């Protein structure tokens, strides 16, 4: 997790990171940036996330992009829930592999936002596209409590 004073993490996103600690730890996620509708984060494939074929389970790439979507929305002071995610897998990863993920808000209205993302595998020294996807989030009204 980034330092709470990091200028590249929008204050609204910083408040959510603590609540998401379990998700972040499960997927080994480190948030590097969440500003202006863009989120960049990274994750490492744990041994427990490798399937019988010896490759990282596809849910890792999905989870990285889905999580980055929530933080990208938070960085424009919006909050939502995933209603659709479409991911294409390009290259497999193994235990210990490191991913870099970048998601950006493509458009948003009052009720729906669309986002797109890419996950890059960093094992070879050069980033290689591992997966890409598009997501639709239903935006939620912010409520305040006194």
HELIX and SHEET records of a PDB file:
HELIX    1   1 UNK A   11  UNK A   19  1                                   9    
HELIX    2   2 UNK A   21  UNK A   26  1                                   6    
HELIX    3   3 UNK A   47  UNK A   49  5                                   3    
HELIX    4   4 UNK A   59  UNK A   74  1                                  16    
SHEET    1   A 6 UNK A  30  UNK A  35  0                                        
SHEET    2   A 6 UNK A  38  UNK A  44 -1                                        
SHEET    3   A 6 UNK A  98  UNK A 108 -1                                        
SHEET    4   A 6 UNK A 112  UNK A 121 -1                                        
SHEET    5   A 6 UNK A 128  UNK A 140 -1                                        
SHEET    6   A 6 UNK A  79  UNK A  89 -1                                        
END                                                                             
